[in-house]
Amino acid sequence: MLNQQLQNISTTIINNASAWLEYYTPKALWAIALIGVGILFALLAYKTVMYLFERFKILELVDSFLVTSKQVKKGWENSLKKSELTQKITSKIDLDVVISKACAYYIFLLFFRFAIIAIGIVEVEQFLAELLTYLPSLFIAFIIWFFGLRFANFIYDVTYHAVQLSDKKTAKIIAYGSKIIILFFTLMAVLWKVGIANAIIDTILIGFISMLAIAWGLAFGLGWKDIARDVLESFRK
């Protein structure tokens, strides 16, 4: 009697395992094939984007635009330290590698989602769908922040050398102020792109502009009139 029960249990387990394997094996093989194709397409996308960056020299074009802008050509090639500017512009982040890998990872995740759909895991597929919808916004936010940092550094150098004051500390303060303003609005663009609540962004924006207005009024009202005159005279020159 006991042997018969054990035999029935064993038969049931084997039948269930066979049915499970028969049902999921084709799906698993199809999912593995999709992942393999996804890896191939991801590698192809990486190589293609890297080739486009190298072929059209995109990074060199961006750097040359910032270094040889019209303001630099007009007045102060000698005073502008191009080596320092170029060092600032040349970021530690390899933009071509970041963009290439981002495209490759996105394509791989897309095929990985197809593989999950083939297997039939609904919860994971829903998560991947939301992730793939959000990633482009995050990628664009990164691009905005990357170029915003570069542009802020460039504005700092332009302002510092354009405002030719006798007091270099004052010129540096004005240059830092210009840089901070560029960075702030870059940050606002990044927060908006990643989906931070508009009410929070509006509050931060209003607070920052109010702070600038109050600080500007207090500064010029408490003794910066001479500095303002020097700044205006330097722009007239």
VOZAMI-135792 format. One line per 3 residues: number of its first residue (from 0); their letters; for each residue y, x negated, z negated of C-alpha. Coordinates in steps of 0.02 Angstrom, whole numbers, plus 50000, padded with zeros to 5 digits. Example, Ala and Ser with C-alpha at 12.3 -4.5 7.8 and 13.67 -1.06 7.14 Angstrom:
2
0	as	49775,49385,49610; 49947,49316,49643 .
END
This chain:
237
0	mln	50000,50000,50000; 50120,49861,49954; 50073,49761,50107 .
3	qql	50107,49913,50216; 50281,49934,50141; 50322,49750,50165 .
6	qni	50262,49761,50344; 50372,49913,50375; 50524,49826,50300 .
9	stt	50492,49670,50405; 50471,49775,50562; 50634,49867,50526 .
12	iin	50729,49705,50497; 50660,49628,50656; 50699,49783,50758 .
15	nas	50877,49791,50690; 50904,49606,50722; 50836,49623,50898 .
18	awl	50948,49773,50932; 51098,49679,50860; 51063,49527,50966 .
21	eyy	51032,49633,51120; 51198,49722,51094; 51308,49574,51044 .
24	tpk	51235,49429,51145; 51312,49482,51313; 51478,49514,51225 .
27	alw	51472,49346,51137; 51431,49256,51300; 51573,49348,51387 .
30	aia	51692,49302,51245; 51640,49119,51254; 51670,49121,51442 .
33	lig	51843,49196,51417; 51886,49064,51287; 51827,48927,51405 .
36	vgi	51934,48996,51546; 52080,49011,51425; 52064,48827,51379 .
39	lfa	52063,48778,51562; 52217,48884,51600; 52305,48818,51444 .
42	lla	52276,48638,51499; 52335,48682,51674; 52494,48762,51604 .
45	ykt	52527,48610,51494; 52508,48488,51639; 52613,48598,51755 .
48	vmy	52760,48616,51635; 52757,48430,51594; 52757,48392,51781 .
51	lfe	52905,48508,51811; 53004,48424,51673; 52966,48253,51745 .
54	rfk	52986,48304,51927; 53157,48386,51907; 53213,48273,51762 .
57	ile	53270,48422,51660; 53300,48327,51498; 53401,48194,51589 .
60	lvd	53508,48330,51667; 53545,48408,51498; 53589,48240,51419 .
63	sfl	53697,48185,51566; 53792,48350,51560; 53836,48326,51378 .
66	vts	53882,48142,51394; 53981,48154,51557; 54074,48316,51530 .
69	kqv	54250,48338,51599; 54331,48309,51430; 54248,48139,51416 .
72	kkg	54299,48088,51592; 54481,48137,51572; 54545,48043,51424 .
75	wen	54447,47938,51306; 54300,47845,51383; 54351,47690,51286 .
78	slk	54369,47775,51118; 54208,47876,51129; 54057,47781,51067 .
81	kse	53934,47833,51198; 53790,47742,51118; 53809,47845,50957 .
84	ltq	53832,48005,51057; 53679,47971,51161; 53580,47933,51004 .
87	kit	53632,48100,50930; 53594,48194,51089; 53423,48114,51109 .
90	ski	53333,48219,50980; 53177,48167,50889; 53097,48325,50958 .
93	dld	53021,48303,51131; 53076,48466,51209; 52961,48448,51360 .
96	vvi	52809,48425,51248; 52858,48571,51135; 52884,48691,51281 .
99	ska	52726,48633,51368; 52619,48655,51212; 52700,48823,51175 .
102	cay	52654,48888,51348; 52477,48818,51330; 52450,48895,51158 .
105	yif	52519,49062,51215; 52400,49069,51364; 52254,49018,51254 .
108	llf	52296,49154,51126; 52306,49279,51269; 52129,49238,51326 .
111	frf	52070,49230,51146; 52133,49407,51123; 52033,49460,51277 .
114	aii	51880,49378,51198; 51907,49475,51036; 51924,49635,51137 .
117	aig	51758,49596,51222; 51673,49575,51054; 51756,49731,50986 .
120	ive	51842,49670,50827; 51985,49795,50820; 52082,49727,50671 .
123	veq	52092,49550,50740; 52140,49615,50911; 52283,49716,50837 .
126	fla	52346,49563,50743; 52339,49456,50901; 52430,49591,50999 .
129	ell	52573,49591,50874; 52574,49401,50869; 52583,49386,51058 .
132	tyl	52725,49512,51061; 52823,49415,50930; 52795,49236,50992 .
135	psl	52915,49245,51143; 53059,49293,51028; 53015,49151,50910 .
138	fia	53006,49029,51056; 53177,49084,51122; 53248,49067,50946 .
141	fii	53184,48888,50940; 53266,48848,51108; 53431,48923,51047 .
144	wff	53425,48820,50888; 53377,48660,50981; 53521,48669,51104 .
147	glr	53637,48736,50969; 53609,48578,50867; 53643,48469,51018 .
150	fan	53798,48565,51065; 53862,48558,50885; 53844,48368,50883 .
153	fiy	53934,48359,51050; 54076,48470,50987; 54093,48359,50834 .
156	dvt	54118,48204,50943; 54235,48294,51063; 54343,48362,50920 .
159	yha	54345,48199,50823; 54406,48097,50972; 54518,48231,51047 .
162	vql	54616,48258,50885; 54694,48085,50877; 54764,48083,50701 .
165	sdk	54821,47932,50604; 54712,47989,50459; 54532,47974,50519 .
168	kta	54468,48071,50369; 54567,48223,50421; 54502,48210,50599 .
171	kii	54326,48200,50530; 54353,48355,50422; 54415,48454,50573 .
174	ayg	54269,48391,50677; 54145,48442,50542; 54227,48613,50532 .
177	ski	54204,48638,50718; 54023,48583,50705; 53988,48701,50560 .
180	iil	54060,48848,50656; 53947,48811,50806; 53796,48792,50692 .
183	fft	53836,48955,50602; 53844,49059,50760; 53687,48971,50823 .
186	lma	53601,49023,50661; 53660,49202,50685; 53586,49204,50861 .
189	vlw	53422,49135,50794; 53412,49264,50654; 53449,49404,50775 .
192	kvg	53315,49342,50896; 53179,49327,50765; 53211,49505,50709 .
195	ian	53307,49489,50546; 53388,49655,50498; 53554,49681,50585 .
198	aii	53633,49739,50422; 53597,49570,50342; 53666,49476,50493 .
201	dti	53824,49583,50493; 53850,49551,50307; 53829,49363,50328 .
204	lig	53944,49362,50480; 54082,49461,50393; 54068,49352,50238 .
207	fis	54079,49191,50338; 54230,49247,50439; 54316,49308,50280 .
210	mla	54281,49141,50196; 54354,49047,50345; 54510,49155,50346 .
213	iaw	54539,49134,50158; 54504,48947,50163; 54618,48924,50314 .
216	gla	54760,49019,50233; 54744,48929,50066; 54731,48758,50148 .
219	fgl	54886,48776,50255; 54980,48865,50118; 54944,48730,49990 .
222	gwk	54998,48576,50085; 54914,48560,50255; 55069,48601,50355 .
225	dia	55093,48419,50400; 54913,48407,50459; 54936,48563,50566 .
228	rdv	55090,48485,50645; 54994,48324,50680; 54852,48422,50759 .
231	les	54968,48521,50872; 55059,48362,50923; 54896,48274,50963 .
234	frk	54845,48418,51077; 55015,48414,51164; 54986,48230,51202 .
END
